[in-house]
Amino acid sequence: MPSMKTNRSAAKRFKLSGNGKLIRNKANKSHILTKKTTKRKRNLRKPAVTDATNVKTMKKIMPYL
């Protein structure tokens, strides 16, 4: 049986934390930053925990995570 392939785009976007949770970076930080407040941009820097509804799908497309 062939080995399962990891989805490379997902592997670059998600990491596993020490507790086993999926960590992702927040969106809306790449452009059109002038209208966003400093507080909002500062909060976008911090990584976030992936929502539980998406975790099952992410683990399926990244079997060796």
PQR file with spaces between the fields and no chain letter, atoms N, CA, C, O and H, PARSE charges and radii, in Angstrom:
ATOM       1  N    MET     1       0.843   -1.190    0.000 -0.4000 1.5000
ATOM       2  CA   MET     1       0.000    0.000    0.000 -0.0000 2.0000
ATOM       3  C    MET     1       0.883    1.245    0.000  0.5500 1.7000
ATOM       4  O    MET     1       1.833    1.330    0.778 -0.5500 1.4000
ATOM       5  N    PRO     2       0.574    2.214   -0.869 -0.5600 1.5000
ATOM       6  CA   PRO     2       1.397    3.424   -0.914  0.2800 2.0000
ATOM       7  C    PRO     2       1.227    4.275    0.337  0.5500 1.7000
ATOM       8  O    PRO     2       0.217    4.207    1.036 -0.5500 1.4000
ATOM       9  N    SER     3       2.252    5.074    0.590 -0.4000 1.5000
ATOM      10  CA   SER     3       2.167    5.947    1.764 -0.0000 2.0000
ATOM      11  C    SER     3       1.217    7.106    1.492  0.5500 1.7000
ATOM      12  O    SER     3       1.011    7.499    0.343 -0.5500 1.4000
ATOM      13  H    SER     3       3.073    5.129    0.022  0.4000 1.0000
ATOM      14  N    MET     4       0.641    7.648    2.564 -0.4000 1.5000
ATOM      15  CA   MET     4      -0.286    8.763    2.428 -0.0000 2.0000
ATOM      16  C    MET     4       0.501   10.048    2.241  0.5500 1.7000
ATOM      17  O    MET     4       1.575   10.221    2.818 -0.5500 1.4000
ATOM      18  H    MET     4       0.808    7.328    3.496  0.4000 1.0000
ATOM      19  N    LYS     5      -0.041   10.946    1.431 -0.4000 1.5000
ATOM      20  CA   LYS     5       0.633   12.214    1.177 -0.0000 2.0000
ATOM      21  C    LYS     5       0.087   13.298    2.091  0.5500 1.7000
ATOM      22  O    LYS     5      -1.114   13.369    2.355 -0.5500 1.4000
ATOM      23  H    LYS     5      -0.913   10.805    0.962  0.4000 1.0000
ATOM      24  N    THR     6       0.994   14.138    2.568 -0.4000 1.5000
ATOM      25  CA   THR     6       0.610   15.306    3.348 -0.0000 2.0000
ATOM      26  C    THR     6       0.252   16.439    2.401  0.5500 1.7000
ATOM      27  O    THR     6       0.946   16.659    1.408 -0.5500 1.4000
ATOM      28  H    THR     6       1.970   14.081    2.354  0.4000 1.0000
ATOM      29  N    ASN     7      -0.806   17.147    2.690 -0.4000 1.5000
ATOM      30  CA   ASN     7      -1.166   18.342    1.932 -0.0000 2.0000
ATOM      31  C    ASN     7      -0.153   19.430    2.287  0.5500 1.7000
ATOM      32  O    ASN     7      -0.139   19.931    3.411 -0.5500 1.4000
ATOM      33  H    ASN     7      -1.370   16.968    3.496  0.4000 1.0000
ATOM      34  N    ARG     8       0.695   19.791    1.322 -0.4000 1.5000
ATOM      35  CA   ARG     8       1.814   20.685    1.606 -0.0000 2.0000
ATOM      36  C    ARG     8       1.370   22.107    1.948  0.5500 1.7000
ATOM      37  O    ARG     8       2.016   22.780    2.751 -0.5500 1.4000
ATOM      38  H    ARG     8       0.684   19.384    0.409  0.4000 1.0000
ATOM      39  N    SER     9       0.274   22.566    1.344 -0.4000 1.5000
ATOM      40  CA   SER     9      -0.190   23.920    1.659 -0.0000 2.0000
ATOM      41  C    SER     9      -0.668   23.996    3.106  0.5500 1.7000
ATOM      42  O    SER     9      -0.446   25.003    3.779 -0.5500 1.4000
ATOM      43  H    SER     9      -0.251   22.019    0.691  0.4000 1.0000
ATOM      44  N    ALA    10      -1.318   22.946    3.587 -0.4000 1.5000
ATOM      45  CA   ALA    10      -1.785   22.925    4.974 -0.0000 2.0000
ATOM      46  C    ALA    10      -0.613   22.772    5.939  0.5500 1.7000
ATOM      47  O    ALA    10      -0.622   23.353    7.024 -0.5500 1.4000
ATOM      48  H    ALA    10      -1.498   22.128    3.040  0.4000 1.0000
ATOM      49  N    ALA    11       0.388   21.997    5.552 -0.4000 1.5000
ATOM      50  CA   ALA    11       1.546   21.769    6.418 -0.0000 2.0000
ATOM      51  C    ALA    11       2.312   23.061    6.670  0.5500 1.7000
ATOM      52  O    ALA    11       2.920   23.224    7.728 -0.5500 1.4000
ATOM      53  H    ALA    11       0.395   21.524    4.670  0.4000 1.0000
ATOM      54  N    LYS    12       2.289   23.986    5.702 -0.4000 1.5000
ATOM      55  CA   LYS    12       2.978   25.259    5.868 -0.0000 2.0000
ATOM      56  C    LYS    12       2.185   26.235    6.730  0.5500 1.7000
ATOM      57  O    LYS    12       2.751   27.185    7.272 -0.5500 1.4000
ATOM      58  H    LYS    12       1.795   23.853    4.843  0.4000 1.0000
ATOM      59  N    ARG    13       0.891   26.010    6.860 -0.4000 1.5000
ATOM      60  CA   ARG    13       0.031   26.958    7.579 -0.0000 2.0000
ATOM      61  C    ARG    13      -0.302   26.544    9.006  0.5500 1.7000
ATOM      62  O    ARG    13      -0.649   27.397    9.823 -0.5500 1.4000
ATOM      63  H    ARG    13       0.431   25.238    6.420  0.4000 1.0000
ATOM      64  N    PHE    14      -0.207   25.272    9.322 -0.4000 1.5000
ATOM      65  CA   PHE    14      -0.604   24.770   10.638 -0.0000 2.0000
ATOM      66  C    PHE    14       0.561   24.089   11.327  0.5500 1.7000
ATOM      67  O    PHE    14       1.356   23.396   10.692 -0.5500 1.4000
ATOM      68  H    PHE    14       0.074   24.579    8.658  0.4000 1.0000
ATOM      69  N    LYS    15       0.655   24.294   12.653 -0.4000 1.5000
ATOM      70  CA   LYS    15       1.659   23.628   13.473 -0.0000 2.0000
ATOM      71  C    LYS    15       0.953   23.014   14.678  0.5500 1.7000
ATOM      72  O    LYS    15      -0.147   23.421   15.051 -0.5500 1.4000
ATOM      73  H    LYS    15       0.009   24.857   13.169  0.4000 1.0000
ATOM      74  N    LEU    16       1.601   22.044   15.264 -0.4000 1.5000
ATOM      75  CA   LEU    16       1.054   21.398   16.446 -0.0000 2.0000
ATOM      76  C    LEU    16       1.688   22.019   17.685  0.5500 1.7000
ATOM      77  O    LEU    16       2.909   22.163   17.756 -0.5500 1.4000
ATOM      78  H    LEU    16       2.494   21.714   14.960  0.4000 1.0000
ATOM      79  N    SER    17       0.858   22.389   18.663 -0.4000 1.5000
ATOM      80  CA   SER    17       1.386   22.957   19.900 -0.0000 2.0000
ATOM      81  C    SER    17       1.826   21.833   20.832  0.5500 1.7000
ATOM      82  O    SER    17       1.639   20.654   20.531 -0.5500 1.4000
ATOM      83  H    SER    17      -0.134   22.272   18.605  0.4000 1.0000
ATOM      84  N    GLY    18       2.401   22.202   21.945 -0.4000 1.5000
ATOM      85  CA   GLY    18       2.846   21.216   22.918 -0.0000 2.0000
ATOM      86  C    GLY    18       1.696   20.413   23.506  0.5500 1.7000
ATOM      87  O    GLY    18       1.869   19.260   23.902 -0.5500 1.4000
ATOM      88  H    GLY    18       2.553   23.159   22.190  0.4000 1.0000
ATOM      89  N    ASN    19       0.516   21.033   23.561 -0.4000 1.5000
ATOM      90  CA   ASN    19      -0.665   20.344   24.094 -0.0000 2.0000
ATOM      91  C    ASN    19      -1.367   19.487   23.063  0.5500 1.7000
ATOM      92  O    ASN    19      -2.321   18.781   23.388 -0.5500 1.4000
ATOM      93  H    ASN    19       0.376   21.970   23.240  0.4000 1.0000
ATOM      94  N    GLY    20      -0.904   19.538   21.815 -0.4000 1.5000
ATOM      95  CA   GLY    20      -1.537   18.757   20.756 -0.0000 2.0000
ATOM      96  C    GLY    20      -2.610   19.516   20.001  0.5500 1.7000
ATOM      97  O    GLY    20      -3.359   18.918   19.229 -0.5500 1.4000
ATOM      98  H    GLY    20      -0.129   20.112   21.550  0.4000 1.0000
ATOM      99  N    LYS    21      -2.699   20.827   20.208 -0.4000 1.5000
ATOM     100  CA   LYS    21      -3.685   21.633   19.492 -0.0000 2.0000
ATOM     101  C    LYS    21      -3.065   22.191   18.217  0.5500 1.7000
ATOM     102  O    LYS    21      -1.850   22.372   18.136 -0.5500 1.4000
ATOM     103  H    LYS    21      -2.091   21.313   20.835  0.4000 1.0000
ATOM     104  N    LEU    22      -3.907   22.462   17.222 -0.4000 1.5000
ATOM     105  CA   LEU    22      -3.433   23.029   15.968 -0.0000 2.0000
ATOM     106  C    LEU    22      -3.354   24.548   16.092  0.5500 1.7000
ATOM     107  O    LEU    22      -4.305   25.194   16.533 -0.5500 1.4000
ATOM     108  H    LEU    22      -4.894   22.314   17.287  0.4000 1.0000
ATOM     109  N    ILE    23      -2.215   25.109   15.701 -0.4000 1.5000
ATOM     110  CA   ILE    23      -1.988   26.547   15.764 -0.0000 2.0000
ATOM     111  C    ILE    23      -1.978   27.100   14.348  0.5500 1.7000
ATOM     112  O    ILE    23      -1.401   26.496   13.444 -0.5500 1.4000
ATOM     113  H    ILE    23      -1.442   24.585   15.343  0.4000 1.0000
ATOM     114  N    ARG    24      -2.615   28.243   14.158 -0.4000 1.5000
ATOM     115  CA   ARG    24      -2.648   28.896   12.848 -0.0000 2.0000
ATOM     116  C    ARG    24      -2.363   30.374   13.021  0.5500 1.7000
ATOM     117  O    ARG    24      -2.496   30.921   14.115 -0.5500 1.4000
ATOM     118  H    ARG    24      -3.084   28.733   14.893  0.4000 1.0000
ATOM     119  N    ASN    25      -1.969   31.018   11.926 -0.4000 1.5000
ATOM     120  CA   ASN    25      -1.799   32.464   11.930 -0.0000 2.0000
ATOM     121  C    ASN    25      -3.106   33.116   11.511  0.5500 1.7000
ATOM     122  O    ASN    25      -3.889   32.526   10.767 -0.5500 1.4000
ATOM     123  H    ASN    25      -1.862   30.574   11.036  0.4000 1.0000
ATOM     124  N    LYS    26      -3.342   34.331   11.987 -0.4000 1.5000
ATOM     125  CA   LYS    26      -4.578   35.033   11.681 -0.0000 2.0000
ATOM     126  C    LYS    26      -4.509   35.694   10.304  0.5500 1.7000
ATOM     127  O    LYS    26      -3.431   36.038    9.819 -0.5500 1.4000
ATOM     128  H    LYS    26      -2.706   34.811   12.591  0.4000 1.0000
ATOM     129  N    ALA    27      -5.666   35.863    9.693 -0.4000 1.5000
ATOM     130  CA   ALA    27      -5.761   36.483    8.376 -0.0000 2.0000
ATOM     131  C    ALA    27      -5.857   38.003    8.515  0.5500 1.7000
ATOM     132  O    ALA    27      -5.887   38.529    9.627 -0.5500 1.4000
ATOM     133  H    ALA    27      -6.542   35.584   10.087  0.4000 1.0000
ATOM     134  N    ASN    28      -5.904   38.701    7.384 -0.4000 1.5000
ATOM     135  CA   ASN    28      -6.099   40.161    7.288 -0.0000 2.0000
ATOM     136  C    ASN    28      -4.905   40.968    7.775  0.5500 1.7000
ATOM     137  O    ASN    28      -5.091   42.072    8.286 -0.5500 1.4000
ATOM     138  H    ASN    28      -5.879   38.273    6.480  0.4000 1.0000
ATOM     139  N    LYS    29      -3.693   40.462    7.637 -0.4000 1.5000
ATOM     140  CA   LYS    29      -2.502   41.185    8.092 -0.0000 2.0000
ATOM     141  C    LYS    29      -1.565   41.497    6.935  0.5500 1.7000
ATOM     142  O    LYS    29      -0.450   41.962    7.168 -0.5500 1.4000
ATOM     143  H    LYS    29      -3.542   39.564    7.222  0.4000 1.0000
ATOM     144  N    SER    30      -1.984   41.252    5.680 -0.4000 1.5000
ATOM     145  CA   SER    30      -1.049   41.389    4.562 -0.0000 2.0000
ATOM     146  C    SER    30      -1.113   42.741    3.864  0.5500 1.7000
ATOM     147  O    SER    30      -0.071   43.260    3.463 -0.5500 1.4000
ATOM     148  H    SER    30      -2.890   40.874    5.491  0.4000 1.0000
ATOM     149  N    HIS    31      -2.278   43.325    3.706 -0.4000 1.5000
ATOM     150  CA   HIS    31      -2.363   44.619    3.019 -0.0000 2.0000
ATOM     151  C    HIS    31      -3.590   45.381    3.501  0.5500 1.7000
ATOM     152  O    HIS    31      -4.385   44.861    4.284 -0.5500 1.4000
ATOM     153  H    HIS    31      -3.124   42.904    4.031  0.4000 1.0000
ATOM     154  N    ILE    32      -3.738   46.607    3.034 -0.4000 1.5000
ATOM     155  CA   ILE    32      -4.789   47.545    3.478 -0.0000 2.0000
ATOM     156  C    ILE    32      -4.716   47.711    5.003  0.5500 1.7000
ATOM     157  O    ILE    32      -5.708   47.538    5.710 -0.5500 1.4000
ATOM     158  H    ILE    32      -3.092   47.029    2.398  0.4000 1.0000
ATOM     159  N    LEU    33      -3.525   48.048    5.481 -0.4000 1.5000
ATOM     160  CA   LEU    33      -3.307   48.139    6.920 -0.0000 2.0000
ATOM     161  C    LEU    33      -3.524   49.555    7.469  0.5500 1.7000
ATOM     162  O    LEU    33      -3.560   49.747    8.684 -0.5500 1.4000
ATOM     163  H    LEU    33      -2.719   48.189    4.906  0.4000 1.0000
ATOM     164  N    THR    34      -3.666   50.538    6.588 -0.4000 1.5000
ATOM     165  CA   THR    34      -3.770   51.915    7.073 -0.0000 2.0000
ATOM     166  C    THR    34      -5.081   52.174    7.798  0.5500 1.7000
ATOM     167  O    THR    34      -5.119   52.957    8.747 -0.5500 1.4000
ATOM     168  H    THR    34      -3.636   50.382    5.600  0.4000 1.0000
ATOM     169  N    LYS    35      -6.144   51.533    7.369 -0.4000 1.5000
ATOM     170  CA   LYS    35      -7.442   51.763    8.012 -0.0000 2.0000
ATOM     171  C    LYS    35      -7.649   50.928    9.272  0.5500 1.7000
ATOM     172  O    LYS    35      -8.609   51.150   10.010 -0.5500 1.4000
ATOM     173  H    LYS    35      -6.114   50.896    6.598  0.4000 1.0000
ATOM     174  N    LYS    36      -6.767   49.980    9.523 -0.4000 1.5000
ATOM     175  CA   LYS    36      -6.896   49.125   10.703 -0.0000 2.0000
ATOM     176  C    LYS    36      -6.171   49.783   11.878  0.5500 1.7000
ATOM     177  O    LYS    36      -5.110   50.386   11.716 -0.5500 1.4000
ATOM     178  H    LYS    36      -5.987   49.799    8.924  0.4000 1.0000
ATOM     179  N    THR    37      -6.761   49.654   13.048 -0.4000 1.5000
ATOM     180  CA   THR    37      -6.174   50.279   14.225 -0.0000 2.0000
ATOM     181  C    THR    37      -4.908   49.529   14.648  0.5500 1.7000
ATOM     182  O    THR    37      -4.707   48.367   14.295 -0.5500 1.4000
ATOM     183  H    THR    37      -7.623   49.164   13.180  0.4000 1.0000
ATOM     184  N    THR    38      -4.064   50.220   15.412 -0.4000 1.5000
ATOM     185  CA   THR    38      -2.830   49.614   15.908 -0.0000 2.0000
ATOM     186  C    THR    38      -3.131   48.416   16.792  0.5500 1.7000
ATOM     187  O    THR    38      -2.432   47.404   16.738 -0.5500 1.4000
ATOM     188  H    THR    38      -4.228   51.164   15.699  0.4000 1.0000
ATOM     189  N    LYS    39      -4.167   48.532   17.600 -0.4000 1.5000
ATOM     190  CA   LYS    39      -4.546   47.427   18.488 -0.0000 2.0000
ATOM     191  C    LYS    39      -4.963   46.200   17.688  0.5500 1.7000
ATOM     192  O    LYS    39      -4.602   45.071   18.021 -0.5500 1.4000
ATOM     193  H    LYS    39      -4.734   49.354   17.644  0.4000 1.0000
ATOM     194  N    ARG    40      -5.729   46.442   16.628 -0.4000 1.5000
ATOM     195  CA   ARG    40      -6.195   45.332   15.789 -0.0000 2.0000
ATOM     196  C    ARG    40      -5.024   44.640   15.093  0.5500 1.7000
ATOM     197  O    ARG    40      -4.975   43.412   15.024 -0.5500 1.4000
ATOM     198  H    ARG    40      -6.022   47.359   16.358  0.4000 1.0000
ATOM     199  N    LYS    41      -4.080   45.433   14.576 -0.4000 1.5000
ATOM     200  CA   LYS    41      -2.920   44.859   13.896 -0.0000 2.0000
ATOM     201  C    LYS    41      -2.027   44.105   14.877  0.5500 1.7000
ATOM     202  O    LYS    41      -1.451   43.076   14.526 -0.5500 1.4000
ATOM     203  H    LYS    41      -4.120   46.431   14.632  0.4000 1.0000
ATOM     204  N    ARG    42      -1.911   44.607   16.090 -0.4000 1.5000
ATOM     205  CA   ARG    42      -1.109   43.940   17.115 -0.0000 2.0000
ATOM     206  C    ARG    42      -1.707   42.580   17.472  0.5500 1.7000
ATOM     207  O    ARG    42      -0.979   41.603   17.648 -0.5500 1.4000
ATOM     208  H    ARG    42      -2.379   45.444   16.375  0.4000 1.0000
ATOM     209  N    ASN    43      -3.037   42.520   17.577 -0.4000 1.5000
ATOM     210  CA   ASN    43      -3.700   41.256   17.899 -0.0000 2.0000
ATOM     211  C    ASN    43      -3.632   40.253   16.758  0.5500 1.7000
ATOM     212  O    ASN    43      -3.704   39.047   16.993 -0.5500 1.4000
ATOM     213  H    ASN    43      -3.629   43.314   17.434  0.4000 1.0000
ATOM     214  N    LEU    44      -3.494   40.729   15.531 -0.4000 1.5000
ATOM     215  CA   LEU    44      -3.382   39.833   14.386 -0.0000 2.0000
ATOM     216  C    LEU    44      -2.024   39.140   14.330  0.5500 1.7000
ATOM     217  O    LEU    44      -1.883   38.117   13.660 -0.5500 1.4000
ATOM     218  H    LEU    44      -3.436   41.709   15.340  0.4000 1.0000
ATOM     219  N    ARG    45      -1.020   39.682   15.026 -0.4000 1.5000
ATOM     220  CA   ARG    45       0.303   39.060   15.046 -0.0000 2.0000
ATOM     221  C    ARG    45       0.311   37.736   15.787  0.5500 1.7000
ATOM     222  O    ARG    45       1.059   36.824   15.435 -0.5500 1.4000
ATOM     223  H    ARG    45      -1.135   40.513   15.571  0.4000 1.0000
ATOM     224  N    LYS    46      -0.519   37.633   16.808 -0.4000 1.5000
ATOM     225  CA   LYS    46      -0.476   36.460   17.672 -0.0000 2.0000
ATOM     226  C    LYS    46      -1.114   35.251   16.988  0.5500 1.7000
ATOM     227  O    LYS    46      -2.137   35.394   16.319 -0.5500 1.4000
ATOM     228  H    LYS    46      -1.127   38.374   17.093  0.4000 1.0000
ATOM     229  N    PRO    47      -0.529   34.071   17.145 -0.5600 1.5000
ATOM     230  CA   PRO    47      -1.153   32.878   16.579  0.2800 2.0000
ATOM     231  C    PRO    47      -2.424   32.518   17.330  0.5500 1.7000
ATOM     232  O    PRO    47      -2.601   32.897   18.488 -0.5500 1.4000
ATOM     233  N    ALA    48      -3.303   31.787   16.666 -0.4000 1.5000
ATOM     234  CA   ALA    48      -4.581   31.393   17.256 -0.0000 2.0000
ATOM     235  C    ALA    48      -4.727   29.881   17.198  0.5500 1.7000
ATOM     236  O    ALA    48      -4.099   29.220   16.371 -0.5500 1.4000
ATOM     237  H    ALA    48      -3.159   31.479   15.725  0.4000 1.0000
ATOM     238  N    VAL    49      -5.551   29.343   18.069 -0.4000 1.5000
ATOM     239  CA   VAL    49      -5.857   27.919   18.063 -0.0000 2.0000
ATOM     240  C    VAL    49      -6.945   27.673   17.016  0.5500 1.7000
ATOM     241  O    VAL    49      -7.935   28.401   16.955 -0.5500 1.4000
ATOM     242  H    VAL    49      -6.062   29.880   18.741  0.4000 1.0000
ATOM     243  N    THR    50      -6.751   26.651   16.201 -0.4000 1.5000
ATOM     244  CA   THR    50      -7.732   26.310   15.173 -0.0000 2.0000
ATOM     245  C    THR    50      -9.024   25.836   15.821  0.5500 1.7000
ATOM     246  O    THR    50      -8.999   25.125   16.826 -0.5500 1.4000
ATOM     247  H    THR    50      -5.946   26.059   16.250  0.4000 1.0000
ATOM     248  N    ASP    51     -10.148   26.231   15.246 -0.4000 1.5000
ATOM     249  CA   ASP    51     -11.450   25.878   15.781 -0.0000 2.0000
ATOM     250  C    ASP    51     -11.661   24.364   15.740  0.5500 1.7000
ATOM     251  O    ASP    51     -11.187   23.692   14.824 -0.5500 1.4000
ATOM     252  H    ASP    51     -10.169   26.809   14.430  0.4000 1.0000
ATOM     253  N    ALA    52     -12.361   23.840   16.716 -0.4000 1.5000
ATOM     254  CA   ALA    52     -12.563   22.395   16.847 -0.0000 2.0000
ATOM     255  C    ALA    52     -13.291   21.792   15.660  0.5500 1.7000
ATOM     256  O    ALA    52     -13.119   20.609   15.368 -0.5500 1.4000
ATOM     257  H    ALA    52     -12.747   24.386   17.460  0.4000 1.0000
ATOM     258  N    THR    53     -14.113   22.593   14.962 -0.4000 1.5000
ATOM     259  CA   THR    53     -14.850   22.063   13.814 -0.0000 2.0000
ATOM     260  C    THR    53     -13.933   21.742   12.640  0.5500 1.7000
ATOM     261  O    THR    53     -14.293   20.926   11.792 -0.5500 1.4000
ATOM     262  H    THR    53     -14.253   23.555   15.200  0.4000 1.0000
ATOM     263  N    ASN    54     -12.755   22.366   12.570 -0.4000 1.5000
ATOM     264  CA   ASN    54     -11.827   22.143   11.463 -0.0000 2.0000
ATOM     265  C    ASN    54     -10.713   21.160   11.788  0.5500 1.7000
ATOM     266  O    ASN    54     -10.008   20.713   10.883 -0.5500 1.4000
ATOM     267  H    ASN    54     -12.463   23.029   13.259  0.4000 1.0000
ATOM     268  N    VAL    55     -10.542   20.819   13.038 -0.4000 1.5000
ATOM     269  CA   VAL    55      -9.400   20.002   13.451 -0.0000 2.0000
ATOM     270  C    VAL    55      -9.436   18.620   12.808  0.5500 1.7000
ATOM     271  O    VAL    55      -8.396   18.119   12.381 -0.5500 1.4000
ATOM     272  H    VAL    55     -11.115   21.182   13.773  0.4000 1.0000
ATOM     273  N    LYS    56     -10.597   17.998   12.730 -0.4000 1.5000
ATOM     274  CA   LYS    56     -10.715   16.652   12.172 -0.0000 2.0000
ATOM     275  C    LYS    56     -10.265   16.633   10.710  0.5500 1.7000
ATOM     276  O    LYS    56      -9.561   15.717   10.286 -0.5500 1.4000
ATOM     277  H    LYS    56     -11.442   18.404   13.077  0.4000 1.0000
ATOM     278  N    THR    57     -10.670   17.642    9.947 -0.4000 1.5000
ATOM     279  CA   THR    57     -10.288   17.739    8.538 -0.0000 2.0000
ATOM     280  C    THR    57      -8.794   17.965    8.398  0.5500 1.7000
ATOM     281  O    THR    57      -8.152   17.350    7.547 -0.5500 1.4000
ATOM     282  H    THR    57     -11.241   18.387   10.291  0.4000 1.0000
ATOM     283  N    MET    58      -8.233   18.838    9.220 -0.4000 1.5000
ATOM     284  CA   MET    58      -6.809   19.153    9.132 -0.0000 2.0000
ATOM     285  C    MET    58      -5.956   17.935    9.478  0.5500 1.7000
ATOM     286  O    MET    58      -4.928   17.708    8.841 -0.5500 1.4000
ATOM     287  H    MET    58      -8.754   19.338    9.911  0.4000 1.0000
ATOM     288  N    LYS    59      -6.356   17.163   10.459 -0.4000 1.5000
ATOM     289  CA   LYS    59      -5.603   15.971   10.834 -0.0000 2.0000
ATOM     290  C    LYS    59      -5.667   14.919    9.721  0.5500 1.7000
ATOM     291  O    LYS    59      -4.740   14.127    9.553 -0.5500 1.4000
ATOM     292  H    LYS    59      -7.191   17.348   10.977  0.4000 1.0000
ATOM     293  N    LYS    60      -6.768   14.919    8.966 -0.4000 1.5000
ATOM     294  CA   LYS    60      -6.920   13.959    7.881 -0.0000 2.0000
ATOM     295  C    LYS    60      -5.997   14.284    6.707  0.5500 1.7000
ATOM     296  O    LYS    60      -5.426   13.382    6.095 -0.5500 1.4000
ATOM     297  H    LYS    60      -7.522   15.563    9.103  0.4000 1.0000
ATOM     298  N    ILE    61      -5.852   15.580    6.393 -0.4000 1.5000
ATOM     299  CA   ILE    61      -5.002   15.956    5.260 -0.0000 2.0000
ATOM     300  C    ILE    61      -3.528   16.071    5.638  0.5500 1.7000
ATOM     301  O    ILE    61      -2.664   16.219    4.774 -0.5500 1.4000
ATOM     302  H    ILE    61      -6.316   16.313    6.890  0.4000 1.0000
ATOM     303  N    MET    62      -3.249   16.001    6.958 -0.4000 1.5000
ATOM     304  CA   MET    62      -1.850   15.968    7.428 -0.0000 2.0000
ATOM     305  C    MET    62      -1.669   14.755    8.323  0.5500 1.7000
ATOM     306  O    MET    62      -1.624   14.901    9.545 -0.5500 1.4000
ATOM     307  H    MET    62      -3.950   15.881    7.660  0.4000 1.0000
ATOM     308  N    PRO    63      -1.565   13.555    7.748 -0.5600 1.5000
ATOM     309  CA   PRO    63      -1.553   12.333    8.567  0.2800 2.0000
ATOM     310  C    PRO    63      -0.317   12.165    9.446  0.5500 1.7000
ATOM     311  O    PRO    63      -0.371   11.457   10.452 -0.5500 1.4000
ATOM     312  N    TYR    64       0.797   12.805    9.083 -0.4000 1.5000
ATOM     313  CA   TYR    64       2.035   12.613    9.849 -0.0000 2.0000
ATOM     314  C    TYR    64       2.345   13.776   10.773  0.5500 1.7000
ATOM     315  O    TYR    64       3.477   13.910   11.237 -0.5500 1.4000
ATOM     316  H    TYR    64       0.841   13.380    8.266  0.4000 1.0000
ATOM     317  N    LEU    65       1.363   14.615   11.047 -0.4000 1.5000
ATOM     318  CA   LEU    65       1.565   15.779   11.906 -0.0000 2.0000
ATOM     319  C    LEU    65       1.786   15.347   13.338  0.5500 1.7000
ATOM     320  O    LEU    65       1.975   16.190   14.215 -0.5500 1.4000
ATOM     321  H    LEU    65       0.443   14.506   10.670  0.4000 1.0000
